[in-house]
Amino acid sequence: MQNDKGKRIYDLEKRTSEFSKRILRMVRALPKNRVNFRLADQVVRSGTSVGANYREANETETKRDFKFRSRICKKEAKETTYWLDLIVEENPIFKERIAPLLDESIELMKIFAAIIRNSK
């Protein structure tokens, strides 16, 4: 993810927060219908959960709990990818707008996988 000046954001709390905000903005732009309502609800839940669980992970007192919360972050990022794919399927005109969100959710999955792998 990049900031407004094109520089990479490495603060994971900030990055996951920005990801959540971008999900919310995208959902607000979707056409209002029954299918999008369901998809939007799901992607908001999983997409915003990544950052919330990462913050909880940072406040844990044990490495075991940190690793557990990081696994939840990874799972939620993976689930977000799934819902974003379905939103694109239902709203092909949003493909270009959603592509960066898909890329970010995949990248967050990889980051959390590395965190889990390196947490011993």
TATALIN-V584582 format. One record per residue. RES is the residue in one letter. NEAR is the number of other ideal C-beta (glycine too) atoms within 8 Angstrom. Layout:
{{RES NEAR} {RES NEAR}}
This chain:
{{M 9} {Q 7} {N 8} {D 3} {K 5} {G 5} {K 6} {R 6} {I 10} {Y 5} {D 6} {L 8} {E 10} {K 8} {R 12} {T 13} {S 9} {E 10} {F 16} {S 12} {K 8} {R 11} {I 14} {L 10} {R 8} {M 12} {V 10} {R 6} {A 7} {L 12} {P 5} {K 5} {N 6} {R 5} {V 7} {N 13} {F 9} {R 8} {L 13} {A 11} {D 8} {Q 10} {V 14} {V 11} {R 8} {S 13} {G 14} {T 11} {S 10} {V 16} {G 12} {A 8} {N 12} {Y 14} {R 9} {E 9} {A 12} {N 8} {E 5} {T 9} {E 3} {T 6} {K 7} {R 6} {D 10} {F 12} {K 10} {F 8} {R 13} {S 14} {R 10} {I 10} {C 15} {K 13} {K 8} {E 13} {A 15} {K 10} {E 10} {T 14} {T 12} {Y 8} {W 13} {L 13} {D 9} {L 9} {I 15} {V 12} {E 7} {E 8} {N 10} {P 6} {I 4} {F 12} {K 8} {E 5} {R 9} {I 12} {A 8} {P 8} {L 13} {L 12} {D 8} {E 11} {S 15} {I 10} {E 9} {L 15} {M 12} {K 8} {I 9} {F 13} {A 9} {A 8} {I 9} {I 11} {R 6} {N 6} {S 9} {K 3}}
